[in-house]
């Protein structure tokens, strides 16, 4: 009888861990992420998989997307609320953190750019605006999750690259755009497409020794915005 009772208890435990994912999602939703969920993932491999989407523990680097993402539990409460600054080798950064928890990335290594579309990142900051414009175009054309973007428009950017960037802005979800501009070619093209974007907050930064054309370009964009009800904030 005792042996039969132990088997029944084991069966109950097994059924407990096979509860529907939706039920776990609702349960985890009420738990603090740092105080409870991150601790619970260490209980066993089943919880680790439910919480992270990975069967293998401790994967790092951008090449490891969640293995069965549609089965794992996800809630909007699970995120890192502050900017995360990348330093060192990208291979050492936890894959789970990048794909599921990261929202604001600073100094993001280039090998992550094609994979942003699979992440939850919405703000991309590479101070001091050192993202190459061609890389920005790649990000905008592949990821619909970037809402806040910091970009450098430099004097070595050709008209062709500037045109491609402005076209990418039209189809992107970017709403806040912070620009470092040192190329007068940019303003005319940007003025033409601004009303077709989702941008509502726009900021300009330029070198102290900017050419008169650059300053004039900022003024022309400001005039363009007079008839644009979407852009509610302009900072120069």
C-alpha positions in Angstrom: 0.0 0.0 0.0 2.8 2.4 0.8 4.5 1.7 -2.5 1.2 2.4 -4.3 0.8 5.7 -2.4 4.3 6.8 -3.4 3.5 6.2 -7.1 0.3 8.2 -6.7 2.2 11.1 -5.2 4.7 10.9 -8.1 1.9 10.9 -10.5 0.4 14.0 -8.9 3.8 15.8 -9.1 4.1 14.9 -12.8 0.6 16.3 -13.5 1.5 19.4 -11.6 4.4 20.2 -13.9 2.3 19.5 -17.0 -0.2 22.2 -16.3 -1.1 24.3 -19.4 1.4 27.0 -20.2 -1.4 29.6 -20.1 -2.0 28.7 -16.4 1.7 29.2 -15.6 1.7 32.5 -17.5 -1.2 33.8 -15.5 0.5 32.6 -12.3 3.9 34.1 -13.1 2.3 37.3 -14.1 1.6 38.1 -10.4 5.1 37.3 -9.2 8.0 39.8 -9.0 10.5 39.1 -11.7 13.7 39.6 -9.8 12.4 38.4 -6.5 10.5 35.3 -7.6 10.7 34.4 -11.3 14.5 34.5 -11.7 14.7 32.3 -8.6 12.0 29.9 -9.8 13.9 29.2 -13.1 16.6 27.5 -11.0 14.2 25.0 -9.5 14.3 22.5 -12.4 14.7 22.3 -16.1 11.0 22.5 -16.8 10.7 25.8 -15.0 13.8 27.0 -16.7 12.3 26.2 -20.1 9.0 27.8 -19.3 10.6 31.0 -18.1 13.4 31.4 -20.6 12.3 29.4 -23.7 15.6 27.4 -23.7 16.1 23.8 -22.9 19.9 24.4 -22.5 21.0 26.3 -19.5 23.3 29.3 -19.7 23.5 30.0 -23.4 25.2 33.3 -24.4 25.6 35.3 -27.6 23.2 36.5 -30.3 23.2 33.2 -32.2 21.0 31.4 -29.7 17.3 32.4 -30.2 14.8 30.8 -27.8 14.5 27.2 -29.0 10.7 26.9 -28.7 9.6 30.5 -28.1 5.9 29.9 -28.8 5.7 27.4 -25.9 7.6 29.4 -23.3 5.8 31.8 -20.9 6.1 35.5 -21.6 4.7 38.5 -19.8 5.3 42.2 -20.3 6.3 42.6 -16.7 9.5 40.7 -17.4 12.0 43.3 -18.6 15.1 45.3 -17.5 13.7 48.8 -16.9 17.0 50.7 -17.4 19.5 51.0 -20.3 22.0 48.2 -20.6 25.4 49.2 -21.9 27.3 46.5 -23.8 31.0 46.2 -23.2 33.5 43.4 -24.1 32.7 40.5 -26.4 29.1 39.9 -27.5 29.5 36.2 -27.1 29.5 36.5 -23.4 26.1 38.3 -23.1 23.2 36.0 -22.0 20.9 35.1 -24.9 17.8 35.0 -22.7 18.5 38.6 -21.5 18.9 39.9 -25.0 15.9 38.2 -26.6 13.4 38.5 -23.7 14.4 41.1 -21.1 16.3 43.9 -22.9 14.5 47.0 -23.9 17.1 49.7 -24.1 20.5 48.8 -25.6 23.6 51.0 -25.6 26.7 50.3 -27.6 25.0 47.2 -29.1 27.6 45.2 -31.1 26.9 45.0 -34.9 26.4 41.2 -34.9 23.2 41.8 -33.0 21.6 44.1 -35.6 20.1 41.5 -37.9 18.5 39.8 -34.8 16.8 42.8 -33.3 13.6 41.8 -35.1 13.4 38.7 -32.8 14.0 40.7 -29.6 12.0 43.2 -27.4 14.5 46.0 -27.8 12.8 49.3 -28.6 15.6 51.9 -27.9 18.9 51.8 -29.7 21.6 54.2 -28.4 25.2 54.1 -29.5 26.9 57.1 -28.0 28.4 59.2 -29.3 26.0 58.4 -32.2 28.6 56.0 -33.7 26.2 53.7 -35.5 27.1 53.6 -39.2 24.1 54.8 -41.2 24.1 51.8 -43.5 23.8 49.6 -40.3 20.9 51.8 -39.2 19.1 51.2 -42.5 19.6 47.4 -42.1 18.1 47.6 -38.6 15.0 49.7 -39.7 14.4 47.4 -42.7 14.4 44.2 -40.6 13.1 45.2 -37.2 9.7 46.7 -36.4 10.4 47.0 -32.7 12.7 50.1 -32.7 10.7 53.1 -31.5 13.6 55.3 -30.2 16.7 55.9 -32.3 19.9 57.9 -32.0 21.6 58.5 -35.3 24.7 60.3 -36.7 24.4 61.9 -40.2 28.0 62.6 -41.1 29.6 64.5 -44.0 30.9 61.3 -45.6 27.3 59.9 -46.0 26.4 60.0 -49.7 23.0 61.3 -51.0 22.2 57.7 -51.9 22.6 56.5 -48.3 20.7 59.4 -46.9 17.8 58.7 -49.3 17.8 55.0 -48.3 17.7 56.0 -44.6 14.8 58.4 -45.1 12.9 55.8 -47.0 13.5 53.3 -44.2 12.1 55.8 -41.7 8.8 55.9 -43.5 8.1 52.2 -43.1 9.7 52.0 -39.6 8.0 52.3 -36.2 10.4 55.0 -35.0 8.6 57.7 -33.0 11.5 59.4 -31.2 14.5 60.4 -33.4 17.7 62.0 -32.0 20.0 63.2 -34.8 23.6 64.3 -34.8 23.8 66.1 -38.1 26.9 67.3 -39.9 25.8 66.9 -43.5 23.7 69.6 -45.3 22.5 67.1 -47.9 20.3 65.4 -45.2 17.8 68.3 -44.6 16.1 68.5 -47.9 15.5 64.8 -48.2 14.3 64.5 -44.6 11.9 67.4 -44.9 10.2 65.7 -47.7 9.5 62.4 -45.8 9.0 63.6 -42.3 5.2 63.9 -42.6 5.1 60.3 -43.8 6.8 58.9 -40.7 5.5 58.1 -37.2 8.0 60.5 -35.6 6.5 62.7 -32.9 9.7 63.8 -31.0 12.7 65.1 -32.9 16.0 66.3 -31.5 19.0 67.9 -33.3 22.6 68.0 -32.2 25.4 69.4 -34.4 29.1 70.3 -34.1 29.8 73.8 -32.7 31.6 74.6 -36.0 28.6 73.6 -38.2 28.4 75.1 -41.6 25.8 77.8 -42.3 24.0 75.3 -44.5 23.5 72.9 -41.6 22.0 75.6 -39.4 19.8 76.8 -42.3 18.7 73.2 -42.8 17.5 72.9 -39.2 15.5 76.1 -39.7 13.8 74.7 -42.8 12.8 71.6 -41.0 11.3 73.7 -38.1 9.2 75.5 -40.8 8.1 72.1 -42.2 6.9 71.1 -38.8 4.6 74.1 -38.5 2.1 72.2 -40.5 2.8 68.8 -38.9 0.5 68.1 -36.0 2.2 64.7 -35.3 5.5 66.1 -34.1 4.8 67.5 -30.7 8.4 68.1 -29.6 11.4 69.6 -31.4 14.7 70.1 -29.6 17.6 72.0 -31.1 
